[in-house]
Amino acid sequence: MRVSRIPRRLTTSAAFILLMTGLVSPGLASVKLVKGQTVYVPAYSHIYYGDRELPFYLTVTLSIRNTDPTHPITLVSVDYFDSDGKRLQSHLAKELKLNPMSSTRFVVKESDKSGGSGASFLVTWKSDKKVCEPVIETVMISTSTQQGISFSSRGKPVKELED
């Protein structure tokens, strides 16, 4: 009995086509399961424009999404910092449970100029079991005058909580 072999170049090409069409995701093989983290999230209460570096003020929405389909996570702290690293506000009075696939948000109003162009959040979360990392990001937006702008910034884990 003869077993036919598919040329290696053909299988590599097929894998590339599957990746490009979205049928297979390269990230699926590298899903990281953790029990908790502290995540740094850049935020911009304003950015600068023009030659005179005029401030353009923005509303900041911090979005926290539990991506685990079966287990809840618990938000331990959500702190807002200014450009100098001074904590301006703690957004949680007590821990907040996020059910599987649920999300929450915290808003810094456009009129709140205290954070500056280098504002940030530190978010600490935990879980009883190892879970998929949540998506934690900020969305900045403003529609002042006839100019509109929006962009987002993704959080970066800076500490993993111990088992």
ABEGO torsion letter per residue (X at the ends): XBBBBBBAAAAAAAAAAAAAAGABBAAAAABBBBAEBBBBBBBBABBBBEAAGBBBBBBBBBBBBBABAABBBBBABBBBBBAAGBBABBABABBBBBBBGBBBBBBBBAABAAAEAABBBBBBBBBABBBBBBBBBBBBBBABEABBBBBBBBBBBABBBBX
